[in-house]
Every structure is written in C-alpha cells, then in structure tokens.
C-alpha cells in the first residue's frame, strides 16, 4: 500500500497514462453534473489573461481553454510522460514541481490544480508557491474528491472513506491559510459499474488501493456509485499579506 502523496508512488503511477485512462473510463456514463465541464466553465468565467495548469494529465482541459480563447496557457507536471502528452497537443508544458515553480512573483492570472493537490508531499509549500506566482487578485481553481467519493464501491473492500491530504472536507480551511477568500462548490453525480470485472479494473488502477482488488466480492449485478467532488476558487489578496495573517480570514 502507498500514500497518495508518496513521491515515489506518484512518479511510478504517472510514468505512463495507463492507470489514469483506466480510472477515467469509469466516468464515461456519468449521470449528473460533470465536474470537468464545471471546471472549464469556472476558469473561463474568470477571463484570465494567463493560465498555469499544474498536473494537466493528458492535456484535455488545456486544449479546451485554448480553443475557447485563452492565449497564454502553460502547464507543469513532474511526469515527463504527461508533459509529452500535453506538448503533443501543441500546448506549452515543462517538467517542474509545484513545490518550486519556475516562475517569477505575480506573473500568472489563474492557476488550475485539478485532482492533484492530494499528491503533493508538502501541501503548504505548494500552496505558498501557487500564491506567489499569482498576480494580485488572481485565482487558484482547484478540484478534489470528497472523503466519501465512491464509498459504495470502497465499502465493499473495507475502506469506507478516503483520508486525503486535500479533500472536499478540509480544502477550504487549508486554502484559507494562503488565500484571502475561498468559495466551494460540492458536486455529487452518479455512475454505474457494469460488473465485477469493471469494478476490479478501477480498484487495480487506484494507486493507493490497488492492493484491495482481490478483496472485492463478486457483484450480483451493476453497482451504482456516487462521484463526490468539490470545486474551490481561492483568490490571492490584492496586496501582499503573510500566510499567517491569512489564516485568520473567514
């Protein structure tokens, strides 16, 4: 078993796109609001002059933003393979760590971190770096899962909840240590695992829980599970303030 923010485990997981593609295939029949669409809409509603996406995956969001008119898009990832996939779309990307971003102070209008902050070993260091590169009044748009995400599946293998370093439950308090204001939008949607094989494929592709694959009993039929996520928008103050002083806001 590995932790979601174990650097070695994260490096192994994202050396290829196979695990990511396997997990994402589960969501093709999603019923309800699609968080990926809500994320794109939230970023575009800010009308940012520049966007830095941290952990861009295969680059789908970046391509969507550029096609919608974002002229200055760039991405960073610790995975050379993910950077390669983003560049294959004609987008700017480089290998870099969110804990030490290769940008000057106040040069980015919007930072996007979707389903990746729970992978960071030193979360406060990463958030301080994000706040540093954001221009005054700039925004971080972050998405993460709830501790109750897919609980109908995980309860069958004796793991009723995730303990995430950055979750729907603790995200607002964490962000307020570094940002002046934070809004949160929780989203619950539903999807169906058609059979036992599909459920086991998903578990086996989950970095911190693959060891539970064989613990899943045979399903009597399709399994309906809840996708529970949250979108956060955190705003950097218009003037410089210390992280300590921001901890008392809200």
Residue pairs with C-beta under 8 A, 6 or more apart in sequence:
1 208
1 209
1 211
2 8
2 9
2 207
2 208
3 9
3 208
4 10
4 118
4 119
4 164
4 165
4 207
4 208
5 118
5 119
5 120
5 121
5 123
5 165
6 121
7 121
9 207
9 208
10 78
10 119
10 207
11 78
11 79
13 19
13 207
14 20
14 77
14 78
14 79
14 81
14 82
15 79
15 81
16 81
17 57
17 58
17 81
17 82
17 85
18 205
19 205
19 207
20 57
20 58
21 58
22 201
22 202
22 204
22 205
23 202
23 205
23 206
26 191
26 193
26 198
26 202
27 191
27 227
29 191
29 192
30 189
30 190
30 191
30 227
31 189
31 190
31 191
31 192
32 187
32 188
32 189
32 190
32 227
33 187
33 189
34 189
35 143
35 187
35 189
35 227
35 229
35 231
36 60
36 61
38 185
38 187
38 231
39 61
39 112
39 114
39 141
39 143
39 231
40 61
40 64
40 65
40 68
42 141
42 231
42 233
43 51
43 61
43 65
43 70
43 110
43 112
43 141
44 65
44 68
44 69
44 70
46 109
46 110
46 139
46 141
48 70
48 109
48 110
48 138
48 139
49 71
49 72
49 109
50 70
50 72
50 73
50 74
50 107
50 108
50 109
50 110
51 62
51 65
51 70
51 72
51 73
51 74
51 108
51 109
51 110
51 111
51 112
52 74
52 75
52 76
52 101
52 103
52 108
52 110
52 111
52 112
52 133
53 61
53 62
53 73
53 74
53 75
53 76
53 111
53 112
53 113
53 114
54 75
54 76
54 77
54 98
54 111
54 112
54 113
54 116
54 130
55 77
55 82
55 98
55 113
55 114
55 115
55 116
55 119
56 62
56 75
56 77
56 82
56 86
56 93
57 82
57 85
57 114
58 82
58 85
58 86
59 75
59 85
59 86
59 88
59 89
59 91
59 93
61 112
61 114
62 73
62 75
62 86
62 89
62 91
62 93
63 89
63 91
65 73
66 73
66 91
73 91
73 92
74 91
74 92
74 93
74 94
75 83
75 86
75 91
75 92
75 93
75 94
76 83
76 93
76 94
76 95
76 96
76 97
76 98
76 101
76 102
77 83
77 86
77 93
77 95
77 96
78 95
78 96
78 97
79 95
80 95
82 93
83 93
83 94
83 95
86 93
87 93
94 102
96 102
98 113
98 116
98 120
98 126
98 129
98 130
99 120
99 121
99 122
99 125
99 126
99 129
100 129
101 129
101 130
101 132
101 133
103 133
104 133
105 132
105 133
106 132
106 133
106 134
106 135
106 136
106 138
107 133
107 135
108 133
108 134
108 135
108 138
109 134
109 135
109 138
109 139
110 134
110 138
110 139
110 140
110 141
111 130
111 133
111 134
111 138
111 139
111 140
111 141
112 140
112 141
112 142
113 130
113 140
113 141
113 142
113 143
114 141
114 142
114 143
115 143
115 144
115 145
117 123
117 126
117 127
117 142
117 144
117 165
117 166
118 144
118 145
118 164
118 165
118 166
118 167
120 126
120 165
120 166
123 165
123 166
123 174
124 177
124 178
124 243
127 140
127 174
127 175
127 177
127 178
127 179
128 178
128 243
130 140
130 178
131 140
131 178
131 179
131 236
131 243
134 140
134 236
135 236
136 236
136 237
136 238
136 239
136 240
137 235
137 236
137 237
137 238
138 235
138 236
139 233
139 234
139 235
139 236
140 175
140 179
140 232
140 233
140 234
140 235
140 236
141 231
141 232
141 233
142 166
142 171
142 175
142 231
142 232
142 233
142 234
143 229
143 230
143 231
143 232
144 164
144 166
144 167
144 168
144 171
144 229
144 230
144 232
145 162
145 164
145 167
145 168
145 228
145 229
145 230
146 162
146 167
146 168
146 169
146 186
146 228
146 229
146 230
147 161
147 162
147 163
147 164
147 167
147 168
147 169
148 161
148 162
148 226
148 228
149 162
149 226
149 227
149 228
149 229
150 225
150 226
150 227
150 228
151 160
151 161
151 225
151 226
151 228
152 223
152 224
152 225
152 226
153 193
153 199
153 202
153 203
153 223
153 225
154 160
154 161
154 162
154 209
156 216
156 217
157 203
157 209
157 212
157 215
157 216
158 212
158 215
159 209
159 212
164 170
166 174
167 230
168 184
168 186
168 228
168 229
168 230
171 182
171 184
171 230
171 232
172 182
172 184
172 232
172 250
175 182
175 232
175 234
176 182
176 234
176 246
176 247
176 249
176 250
177 243
177 246
177 247
178 234
178 243
178 246
179 234
179 235
179 236
179 237
179 246
180 235
180 236
180 237
180 238
180 241
180 246
180 249
181 234
181 235
181 249
181 250
182 232
182 233
182 234
182 235
182 250
183 232
183 233
184 230
184 231
184 232
185 230
185 231
185 232
186 228
186 229
186 230
187 227
187 228
187 229
187 230
187 231
188 226
188 227
188 228
189 226
189 227
190 224
190 225
190 226
190 227
191 224
191 225
191 227
192 222
192 223
192 224
192 225
193 199
193 202
193 219
193 222
193 223
193 224
193 225
194 222
195 219
195 221
195 222
196 216
196 218
196 219
199 216
199 219
199 223
200 213
200 216
203 209
203 210
203 212
203 213
203 216
204 210
204 213
237 246
